[in-house]
Amino acid sequence: MQLTVDLSGDKFLSAELKVLSAFQKTTTAKTKGAKAETSLSVDHWVDKTLKEEFQGLRSLKNFKAGKDETLTFSGAMGETVLVVGLGERGKMSAEDLRKTTAKIFKSVKGKFQTVAFDVPGFNVVRDEVLAATLMAESLHMTDYSFDTYKSKKPEAMEQTVILAHVEKKNSAKLEKALTSVRNITQSINIVKDFINEAPNVLHSEEYARRIEADVKKNLKSVKMKILNKAQIQKERMNLFLSVNTGSAYEPRLVHLTYEPARMTSKTKHIALVGKGITFDTGGYCIKPGTSMAGMKYDMGGSATVYGAFRAAVLEKAPVKITCILAITDNAINSLATFPDAIITARNGKTVEVLNTDAEGRLILADALDYACDLNPHCIVDAATLTGACLVALGNQVCAILGNDQKWITEVLGSAKAQDEYMWQLPIIHEWRQDIKSKTADLRNIGTPMRAGTAIGAAFLEEFIKNDVKWAHLDVAGVVDSQSHLPYCSASGASGLMVRTLTHLLMNAK
């Protein structure tokens, strides 16, 4: 899909498909007992000829302009006209506009070479630039597909989507906004590619290579270190290494650093840390077959923070950003870690590994300790950490926990600004006590079937030091299969939380 802006209206006139909106207009009853009357409003249409054609349609009597209701007719110039109901004016939100745009695009994708949206009619947020930006964001996300392994790929029509009738005074502002949209949605789609990739292809070494290639090509200002197994051993990351012992591939620790052009002693430093388990068998605590399918998504946390890092770098974020990705698979061989093993973490604490399927917190523990040594002001980690998160919040909501309420509130504010669902869960004293071990300092699981998401976070908290403010995102529910969001794939990677974290990095206080 190619996206373009039309200021003059010429591209709109020649488009094969014209997409316009209609609103419901309710007239209050004038007499007692009389019913309120509902009519259509298309007063905002710029093309008066189309308006006359529409109002002369015999089928108009059946069209009420309810939300997402559609009416299609052929225009006098031979074009197809799609009229989309938006319900009552003032009742649609920014997220509603994303969803409606996605539904429209899905219904017309591959059917017309040129599709023109009449932007003024979709300006439900009372800001033309914002409306066009939301539509563009939705279009780019909806256009994504992953068909790498299809032997017969469908023939793709070269489709141009036009955002038409934008006021000339807004053109420069809109072009800047659309560049940002491209940076962010391109990063989201790269995240989706990583997560959707087959695990026999995207093992730890290949995953690190692909990130390295993307950084060298697109993020030239970024400093990069990729630690191999020997270097990880020198860092004393024994918890991380214990997860890797059953693997045929070496672990990788990707360390990326971005500094803004105007770097001062007051510049905020934010670290992003991601769990990158490229496939999770559960280790010796092996998962049942039905639970093992889809475990290629277990690196979704690392992909999410990389996507946000990438977008923020392209957008020239005003903060210093460190991105740490701990990457391995959790496999089984004769060397794999046994349950009951006791491992010494990078920070010197000993951990009794009671469940080898609680491996994400082990690799994150060492990665968080490593990140704290870089003295960031704040850390956000993202991980598909617990199945318990889906029990608590379903697959629509991201859990957030942490050690600093102000920082957590700031992250929640970014999620709200981007219309992505996030909910705070607590970490209480009793759950901190539940991870104490009788034979070591800590154990990697708490009481079974009890507050699993929070107890996982309580474990991670043990590895936060130097008074660093920390927030943990459990993305287990939201990283894939978001069928309720039309701009996400019904199955496969969602790309959610990239927009939230990018907003956070661009607006950090």
MARMIVEX-896015 format. One line per field, with one value per residue (C-alpha): residue in three letters; residue number from 1; y, x, z. Coordinates in Angstrom, 3 decimals. Each point is the difference from the previous one (the first is absolute). Example, Ala and Ser with C-alpha at 12.3 -4.5 7.8 and 13.67 -1.06 7.14 Angstrom:
% residues 2
rest (ALA SER)
nr (1 2)
yy (-4.500 3.440)
xx (12.300 1.370)
zz (7.800 -0.660)
This chain:
% residues 509
rest (MET GLN LEU THR VAL ASP LEU SER GLY ASP LYS PHE LEU SER ALA GLU LEU LYS VAL LEU SER ALA PHE GLN LYS THR THR THR ALA LYS THR LYS GLY ALA LYS ALA GLU THR SER LEU SER VAL ASP HIS TRP VAL ASP LYS THR LEU LYS GLU GLU PHE GLN GLY LEU ARG SER LEU LYS ASN PHE LYS ALA GLY LYS ASP GLU THR LEU THR PHE SER GLY ALA MET GLY GLU THR VAL LEU VAL VAL GLY LEU GLY GLU ARG GLY LYS MET SER ALA GLU ASP LEU ARG LYS THR THR ALA LYS ILE PHE LYS SER VAL LYS GLY LYS PHE GLN THR VAL ALA PHE ASP VAL PRO GLY PHE ASN VAL VAL ARG ASP GLU VAL LEU ALA ALA THR LEU MET ALA GLU SER LEU HIS MET THR ASP TYR SER PHE ASP THR TYR LYS SER LYS LYS PRO GLU ALA MET GLU GLN THR VAL ILE LEU ALA HIS VAL GLU LYS LYS ASN SER ALA LYS LEU GLU LYS ALA LEU THR SER VAL ARG ASN ILE THR GLN SER ILE ASN ILE VAL LYS ASP PHE ILE ASN GLU ALA PRO ASN VAL LEU HIS SER GLU GLU TYR ALA ARG ARG ILE GLU ALA ASP VAL LYS LYS ASN LEU LYS SER VAL LYS MET LYS ILE LEU ASN LYS ALA GLN ILE GLN LYS GLU ARG MET ASN LEU PHE LEU SER VAL ASN THR GLY SER ALA TYR GLU PRO ARG LEU VAL HIS LEU THR TYR GLU PRO ALA ARG MET THR SER LYS THR LYS HIS ILE ALA LEU VAL GLY LYS GLY ILE THR PHE ASP THR GLY GLY TYR CYS ILE LYS PRO GLY THR SER MET ALA GLY MET LYS TYR ASP MET GLY GLY SER ALA THR VAL TYR GLY ALA PHE ARG ALA ALA VAL LEU GLU LYS ALA PRO VAL LYS ILE THR CYS ILE LEU ALA ILE THR ASP ASN ALA ILE ASN SER LEU ALA THR PHE PRO ASP ALA ILE ILE THR ALA ARG ASN GLY LYS THR VAL GLU VAL LEU ASN THR ASP ALA GLU GLY ARG LEU ILE LEU ALA ASP ALA LEU ASP TYR ALA CYS ASP LEU ASN PRO HIS CYS ILE VAL ASP ALA ALA THR LEU THR GLY ALA CYS LEU VAL ALA LEU GLY ASN GLN VAL CYS ALA ILE LEU GLY ASN ASP GLN LYS TRP ILE THR GLU VAL LEU GLY SER ALA LYS ALA GLN ASP GLU TYR MET TRP GLN LEU PRO ILE ILE HIS GLU TRP ARG GLN ASP ILE LYS SER LYS THR ALA ASP LEU ARG ASN ILE GLY THR PRO MET ARG ALA GLY THR ALA ILE GLY ALA ALA PHE LEU GLU GLU PHE ILE LYS ASN ASP VAL LYS TRP ALA HIS LEU ASP VAL ALA GLY VAL VAL ASP SER GLN SER HIS LEU PRO TYR CYS SER ALA SER GLY ALA SER GLY LEU MET VAL ARG THR LEU THR HIS LEU LEU MET ASN ALA LYS)
nr (1 2 3 4 5 6 7 8 9 10 11 12 13 14 15 16 17 18 19 20 21 22 23 24 25 26 27 28 29 30 31 32 33 34 35 36 37 38 39 40 41 42 43 44 45 46 47 48 49 50 51 52 53 54 55 56 57 58 59 60 61 62 63 64 65 66 67 68 69 70 71 72 73 74 75 76 77 78 79 80 81 82 83 84 85 86 87 88 89 90 91 92 93 94 95 96 97 98 99 100 101 102 103 104 105 106 107 108 109 110 111 112 113 114 115 116 117 118 119 120 121 122 123 124 125 126 127 128 129 130 131 132 133 134 135 136 137 138 139 140 141 142 143 144 145 146 147 148 149 150 151 152 153 154 155 156 157 158 159 160 161 162 163 164 165 166 167 168 169 170 171 172 173 174 175 176 177 178 179 180 181 182 183 184 185 186 187 188 189 190 191 192 193 194 195 196 197 198 199 200 201 202 203 204 205 206 207 208 209 210 211 212 213 214 215 216 217 218 219 220 221 222 223 224 225 226 227 228 229 230 231 232 233 234 235 236 237 238 239 240 241 242 243 244 245 246 247 248 249 250 251 252 253 254 255 256 257 258 259 260 261 262 263 264 265 266 267 268 269 270 271 272 273 274 275 276 277 278 279 280 281 282 283 284 285 286 287 288 289 290 291 292 293 294 295 296 297 298 299 300 301 302 303 304 305 306 307 308 309 310 311 312 313 314 315 316 317 318 319 320 321 322 323 324 325 326 327 328 329 330 331 332 333 334 335 336 337 338 339 340 341 342 343 344 345 346 347 348 349 350 351 352 353 354 355 356 357 358 359 360 361 362 363 364 365 366 367 368 369 370 371 372 373 374 375 376 377 378 379 380 381 382 383 384 385 386 387 388 389 390 391 392 393 394 395 396 397 398 399 400 401 402 403 404 405 406 407 408 409 410 411 412 413 414 415 416 417 418 419 420 421 422 423 424 425 426 427 428 429 430 431 432 433 434 435 436 437 438 439 440 441 442 443 444 445 446 447 448 449 450 451 452 453 454 455 456 457 458 459 460 461 462 463 464 465 466 467 468 469 470 471 472 473 474 475 476 477 478 479 480 481 482 483 484 485 486 487 488 489 490 491 492 493 494 495 496 497 498 499 500 501 502 503 504 505 506 507 508 509)
yy (0.000 3.503 2.833 3.517 3.328 1.932 3.721 1.108 -2.717 -1.092 -3.461 -0.388 0.742 -2.665 -2.702 -3.364 -0.129 3.024 -0.497 2.536 0.143 0.683 0.936 -0.576 3.147 -0.326 2.673 0.397 -0.494 3.329 -1.278 -2.136 -3.691 0.338 -2.034 1.558 -0.086 -1.290 1.271 -0.082 2.717 0.289 3.771 -0.411 -1.529 2.131 -1.533 1.514 -2.097 -3.207 1.389 0.524 -3.496 -1.474 1.871 -1.215 -3.695 -2.106 -2.270 2.941 -0.625 -3.205 1.653 1.336 0.912 -2.126 -0.638 -2.100 -0.285 0.370 0.938 -0.432 1.567 0.779 3.618 1.875 -0.134 -3.792 -0.155 -2.032 2.002 -1.487 1.915 -1.040 0.797 1.463 0.252 3.222 2.788 0.324 -3.618 -1.494 -0.137 -0.097 -3.777 -0.294 1.813 -2.443 -2.938 1.399 0.834 -3.533 -1.584 2.121 -0.796 -3.736 0.032 1.720 -1.239 -1.387 1.011 3.528 1.528 3.399 0.554 3.558 0.882 3.323 1.049 2.866 -2.468 -2.245 2.816 -1.233 1.253 3.682 0.141 -0.707 -0.871 -2.361 -1.651 -0.582 -1.257 -2.517 -1.212 -0.359 -1.880 -2.411 -0.501 -0.873 -2.446 -1.636 -0.409 -2.380 -3.659 -2.858 -2.371 -0.812 -3.736 -0.090 -1.883 1.697 3.611 1.886 2.585 3.330 2.990 3.207 2.038 3.724 1.452 3.711 2.256 2.632 3.555 0.832 3.766 1.534 1.778 -3.423 -1.549 0.505 -1.117 -3.054 -1.045 0.100 -2.047 -2.562 -0.422 -0.831 -2.438 -1.752 -0.250 -1.470 -2.336 -1.251 -0.858 -1.718 -2.082 -1.008 -1.125 -2.085 -1.555 -1.029 -1.474 -1.790 -1.554 -3.773 -1.055 -2.416 3.052 2.717 -1.632 2.202 0.476 0.848 2.355 1.970 0.078 1.462 2.695 0.796 0.318 2.286 2.231 0.344 0.821 2.268 1.178 1.263 2.186 -2.985 -1.648 -3.770 -2.857 -3.592 -2.279 -3.646 -2.911 0.549 3.691 -0.791 -2.401 2.806 2.059 -2.810 -0.283 -3.524 0.115 1.009 -2.718 -2.633 0.431 -0.358 -3.226 -2.212 1.976 -0.836 3.747 2.524 2.674 3.620 3.189 2.946 3.362 3.099 3.629 3.197 3.510 3.115 2.700 2.366 -2.196 1.707 -1.086 0.522 -2.252 -2.829 -3.532 -2.773 -3.659 -2.508 -3.679 -2.839 -3.729 -1.763 -3.689 -0.985 -3.248 -1.389 -3.739 0.466 -1.793 -3.122 1.310 -0.558 1.605 -2.179 0.005 2.267 2.616 -0.227 1.065 3.743 0.171 1.778 3.076 -0.221 2.485 2.578 2.154 0.482 0.777 2.522 1.986 -0.134 1.344 2.896 0.690 -0.024 2.363 2.394 0.154 0.761 2.677 1.485 -0.465 2.624 -2.632 -2.417 -3.546 -3.303 -3.157 -3.382 -3.206 -3.368 -2.656 -3.806 -2.897 -2.293 -3.493 -3.424 -2.112 -1.888 3.282 1.860 1.364 -2.418 1.015 0.549 1.464 2.967 2.747 3.139 3.097 2.879 2.045 -2.802 -1.246 -3.746 -1.318 -3.408 -0.953 -1.933 0.325 0.191 1.384 3.168 0.876 3.485 1.517 -1.669 1.613 3.317 -0.057 0.110 2.434 2.394 -0.140 0.756 2.919 1.458 0.166 2.469 2.407 0.827 2.185 -2.442 -3.487 -1.587 -3.712 -1.909 -3.736 -2.705 -1.022 -1.816 -1.888 1.322 3.424 -1.343 -1.422 3.369 2.396 -2.044 0.313 3.631 1.721 0.449 -0.248 2.545 -0.318 1.780 1.726 3.673 1.266 3.211 -1.946 -2.557 2.838 1.529 -3.299 -0.384 3.524 -0.910 -3.107 2.099 2.581 -2.791 -1.780 -3.189 -1.901 -0.208 -0.735 0.220 -3.000 0.210 -1.520 -0.574 -1.091 -3.472 -0.746 1.142 -2.484 -2.743 -0.125 -0.541 -3.403 -2.346 -1.066 3.159 3.721 -0.230 -2.537 0.683 -0.771 0.744 -1.937 -1.658 1.555 3.128 3.491 -1.318 3.273 2.022 -2.652 -0.048 3.761 -0.356 -2.306 2.521 2.780 -1.828 0.933 3.733 2.048 3.462 1.560 -0.412 0.578 -3.129 -1.081 -3.527 -0.679 -3.505 -0.099 -3.690 0.756 2.779 -1.050 -2.055 -0.835 3.251 -0.813 2.739 2.653 0.229 1.655 -3.033 -3.456 -2.384 -2.479 0.568 2.949 3.102 2.667 1.401 2.034 1.321 3.177 0.315 -0.358 2.287 2.670 -0.470 0.465 3.063 1.657 -1.161 2.555)
xx (0.000 1.158 -1.425 -0.254 -1.626 -2.287 -0.333 -1.616 -2.616 1.169 1.031 -3.323 -1.866 1.892 -0.012 -1.605 -1.526 -1.094 -0.625 -2.203 -1.758 -3.529 -1.165 -3.253 -1.838 -2.616 -2.691 -1.607 -3.778 -1.826 -3.205 -0.534 -0.281 1.475 3.073 3.361 0.794 3.249 1.295 3.240 2.610 2.466 0.388 3.765 0.408 2.312 -1.219 -3.459 -0.700 0.471 -2.224 -2.817 0.453 -0.084 -3.124 -1.767 0.580 -3.156 1.805 0.758 -3.155 1.600 3.264 0.020 3.744 0.429 3.578 1.796 -3.186 0.840 -1.678 1.637 -1.005 1.493 0.860 -0.660 3.704 0.030 1.609 -1.236 -1.121 0.019 -1.887 0.816 -2.248 1.725 -3.024 -0.608 2.558 2.182 -0.389 2.959 3.401 3.490 0.058 -3.396 1.494 2.928 -2.390 -2.409 2.856 1.379 -3.389 -0.421 3.471 -0.421 -3.240 1.575 3.601 1.083 -3.250 0.815 3.267 -0.823 -2.022 -0.685 -1.207 -1.801 1.943 -2.245 -2.858 2.078 1.234 -1.819 2.795 -0.382 3.550 0.525 3.689 -0.672 -2.882 2.139 2.858 -2.249 -1.320 3.513 1.148 -2.907 0.535 3.686 -0.665 -2.927 1.970 2.461 0.126 2.423 0.107 3.720 -0.596 -2.953 1.131 -2.726 -0.319 -3.129 0.598 0.210 -1.647 1.989 -2.449 0.211 -1.944 -0.683 -0.760 -1.994 -1.236 2.558 0.194 3.147 0.809 0.403 2.172 3.442 -1.189 -1.667 3.053 2.083 -2.627 -0.156 3.776 -0.336 -2.794 2.202 2.878 -2.203 -2.111 3.038 1.551 -3.217 -0.007 3.642 -0.990 -2.773 2.443 2.317 -2.810 -1.690 3.228 0.306 2.048 2.152 1.135 0.082 2.207 2.051 2.975 -2.156 -2.211 3.042 1.342 -3.246 -0.046 3.633 -0.794 -2.988 2.002 2.863 -2.391 -2.536 1.335 3.457 0.310 -0.486 2.921 -0.266 1.574 -1.093 1.374 0.637 0.030 3.582 -0.651 -3.235 1.971 2.472 -3.005 -0.863 -3.522 -0.448 -3.803 -0.115 2.515 -1.914 -2.959 2.273 1.733 -2.472 0.260 1.804 0.621 2.028 -1.804 0.268 -0.238 -0.723 1.010 -1.063 0.581 -1.496 0.866 -1.863 1.893 -0.282 1.252 0.528 0.441 -3.753 -0.998 -2.199 1.303 -2.584 0.876 -2.185 0.499 -1.651 -0.488 1.076 -0.839 -0.129 -1.793 -1.044 -0.366 -0.179 3.321 -0.136 -3.312 -1.214 -3.188 -2.854 -0.259 -3.046 1.831 3.246 -1.597 0.464 3.065 1.848 -1.817 2.018 2.517 -2.771 1.191 3.431 -1.511 -2.369 2.711 2.230 -2.860 -0.544 3.733 0.188 -2.956 1.284 3.439 -1.521 -2.119 3.098 -1.237 1.197 1.211 2.908 -1.234 1.672 -1.573 1.003 -1.288 0.717 -0.393 0.020 -2.394 -1.031 0.669 0.871 3.133 2.245 1.529 -3.278 -0.612 -1.747 -2.806 1.442 3.204 1.435 1.578 1.888 -1.307 2.081 -0.818 1.233 -3.400 -0.600 -3.140 -1.593 -1.474 -3.114 -1.606 2.017 -3.087 0.320 3.049 -0.854 0.532 3.427 1.350 -1.657 1.481 3.568 -0.941 -1.649 3.031 2.219 -2.264 0.074 3.796 -0.395 -1.668 -3.207 -2.581 -2.755 -0.469 -2.894 0.183 -2.435 -0.525 -2.507 0.640 -3.065 -3.049 -1.535 -0.189 -2.619 -1.991 0.099 -0.498 -0.971 1.861 -0.973 1.823 3.689 0.937 2.353 1.762 2.999 1.778 -0.823 -3.572 0.903 1.849 -2.811 -2.526 2.103 0.018 -3.762 -0.473 1.800 -2.160 -3.131 1.248 0.419 -3.272 1.801 -1.346 2.237 -0.867 2.086 0.330 1.585 3.143 -0.570 2.257 -1.564 0.815 3.582 0.180 -1.515 3.098 2.398 1.698 0.886 3.236 0.956 -0.721 -2.903 -2.101 -1.209 -3.675 -2.383 -2.988 -1.658 -3.255 0.473 0.592 2.448 0.427 0.745 2.295 1.973 0.399 0.987 2.800 1.230 -0.078 2.773 2.359 -0.725 2.691 1.580 -3.406 -1.100 -3.691 -1.376 -3.168 -0.700 -2.414 -1.420 -1.006 -0.952 -3.602 0.432 3.003 -2.052 -3.478 -1.863 -3.085 -2.029 2.211 -0.572 3.383 1.740 0.214 -2.650 2.814 3.720 1.924 -1.945 2.708 -1.791 1.889 2.485 -2.068 -0.284 3.730 0.885 -2.313 1.645 3.480 -1.032 -1.782 1.935 -0.037)
zz (0.000 -0.873 2.092 -1.393 0.902 -2.348 0.673 -3.257 -0.284 -3.467 1.192 1.753 -3.218 -1.969 2.708 -0.782 3.488 1.989 3.718 1.747 3.345 1.163 3.473 1.798 0.945 2.730 0.242 3.391 0.010 0.083 1.550 3.082 -0.790 -3.476 -0.959 -0.768 -3.710 -1.459 -3.328 -1.967 -0.130 -2.885 0.159 0.296 -3.480 -2.124 -3.289 -0.499 -3.115 1.974 2.717 -2.491 -1.438 3.511 1.020 -3.148 0.722 0.386 2.480 2.290 2.024 1.351 1.061 3.558 0.288 3.091 1.074 -2.678 -2.102 -3.692 -3.255 -3.402 -3.321 -3.399 -0.662 -3.210 -0.918 0.159 3.442 2.950 3.003 3.492 2.675 3.568 2.930 3.036 2.275 1.885 -0.212 3.072 1.098 -1.881 1.695 -1.506 0.469 -1.709 -2.995 -0.119 0.093 -2.583 -2.387 0.377 -0.710 -3.113 -1.288 0.587 -1.990 -3.024 0.089 -3.355 -1.751 -1.160 -1.202 1.495 3.161 1.165 3.497 0.449 3.118 1.198 0.362 2.253 2.212 3.097 2.303 -1.017 -1.283 -3.688 0.332 2.900 -1.869 -3.095 2.209 1.750 -3.343 -1.422 3.101 -0.326 -3.733 0.384 2.844 -1.795 -3.221 1.678 -1.010 0.593 -2.966 -0.134 -0.115 -2.387 -3.096 -2.027 1.000 -1.051 -2.698 1.791 -1.671 0.236 2.035 0.654 2.907 -0.105 2.964 -1.856 0.552 2.682 0.502 -1.469 3.258 1.633 -2.704 1.594 3.424 -1.489 -2.034 3.182 1.842 -2.814 0.113 3.693 -0.779 -2.563 2.488 2.713 -2.117 -1.923 3.368 1.073 -3.160 0.522 3.501 -1.548 -2.470 2.843 2.095 -2.898 -1.292 0.296 3.072 -1.979 -1.983 2.667 2.622 2.335 -2.313 -3.028 2.014 1.147 -3.584 -1.302 2.655 -0.772 -3.719 0.659 2.338 -2.492 -2.821 1.702 3.375 -0.864 3.123 2.326 1.805 0.059 1.934 -0.422 2.696 -0.869 2.463 1.150 0.622 1.852 2.183 0.806 1.122 2.466 -1.415 1.316 0.153 -3.666 -0.893 1.974 -2.348 -3.020 1.084 -1.877 -3.240 -3.227 -0.452 1.969 1.994 -1.021 2.029 -2.287 1.513 -1.960 0.997 -1.413 1.099 -1.178 -1.891 2.960 2.809 3.378 3.608 0.440 -2.915 1.224 -0.525 -0.523 -0.352 -1.818 0.804 -1.927 0.451 -3.202 0.358 -3.666 0.904 3.363 0.488 3.744 0.433 2.175 1.383 -3.522 -1.243 -1.287 -3.790 -0.070 2.063 -1.988 -3.282 -0.378 2.238 -2.797 1.361 3.238 -1.377 -0.417 2.894 -1.567 -3.398 1.582 1.768 -3.082 -2.116 2.409 0.158 -3.793 -0.419 2.667 -1.620 -3.396 1.672 1.696 3.554 2.516 2.505 0.167 -0.608 0.761 -1.415 1.462 -1.608 1.645 -2.699 0.138 -0.339 2.856 -1.314 1.399 -0.317 2.393 1.216 0.607 3.485 2.365 2.354 3.517 -1.443 1.905 -2.116 1.023 -1.773 -1.318 3.106 2.294 1.162 -0.194 -1.691 0.428 -3.370 0.958 -3.410 -3.220 -1.754 2.078 -2.076 -1.217 3.431 0.166 -3.144 0.889 3.498 -1.312 -2.788 2.493 2.281 -3.014 -0.991 3.531 -0.173 -2.883 2.464 -1.887 1.726 -0.922 -1.419 -1.842 -0.671 -2.206 0.078 -0.806 3.569 1.327 -1.185 3.224 -1.649 -2.419 2.913 1.769 -2.920 -3.050 -3.264 -0.517 2.890 0.798 3.679 1.559 3.350 1.485 2.851 -0.616 -0.297 -1.812 -2.701 -0.291 -0.350 -2.778 -1.916 0.544 -1.349 -3.219 -0.377 0.429 -2.509 -2.574 0.858 1.023 2.983 3.073 3.614 3.170 2.303 3.468 1.485 3.725 2.858 0.224 -3.650 0.516 2.841 -2.149 -2.226 2.888 -0.202 2.867 -1.677 -1.947 0.081 -2.420 -1.865 -3.518 0.656 2.826 1.281 -3.025 -1.279 2.125 -1.485 -2.585 -1.884 3.127 1.468 -3.268 0.332 3.677 -1.127 -2.580 2.587 1.875 -2.841 -0.120 1.722 0.141 0.794 -3.615 -0.672 -1.626 -1.781 -1.205 -2.875 -0.263 -3.660 -0.023 -0.891 -2.540 -2.075 -2.479 -1.328 0.640 -2.062 1.734 -1.597 -3.766 -0.597 1.539 -1.527 1.328 0.620 0.238 1.388 1.041 0.319 3.051 2.615 -2.558 -0.335 3.784 0.605 -2.906 1.411 3.399 -1.448 -1.987 2.930 3.078 2.821)
